[in-house]
Amino acid sequence: MRRVLYAFLIYTVLGLLSGFYYRELTLAHHFTGDTQLVVVHTHTLILGMFMHLILLPVVKIFKLSSYYLFNWFFIVYNIGVLTTIGMMFTKGTYQVIGLPIPESFAGFAGIGHTILTAGFILLFFLLRNAIVKDPRD
């Protein structure tokens, strides 16, 4: 449960800092076009902060941290979120600075989304195990 609380805190700070970074970088480079940095702030807050905020009472009520799948879910989900957000951050920075964007960025972003999906699937099975104790019910 403590890990979920600290993840909530870390993603809150990252989300706020990403909004600050977007504003300051675009101002410093006098950038007015479209950039991937616009959505890093909201993705970090929703997929990171709010997801863990919602998980806090769920973990407490259903004692999810006592299940074997919880560790797998927590690690896989956070790797997926950080990979996805990291690629958005990198691509957005390249766009603002004016550097050419390598084609491999799309592949890495896709990998991040796939890992994130695997995390959601693990969460589904974890919740199913916690809620459905007897399969005949």
Buried (B, 14 or more C-beta within 10 A) or exposed (E): EEBBBEBBEBBBEBBBEBBEBBEEBBEEEEBEEEBBBBBBBEBBBBBBBBBBBEBBEBBEEBEBBEBEBBEBBBEBBBBBBBBBBBBBBBBBBBBBEEEEEEEEBEEBBEBBBEBBEBBEEBBEEBBEBBEEEEEEE
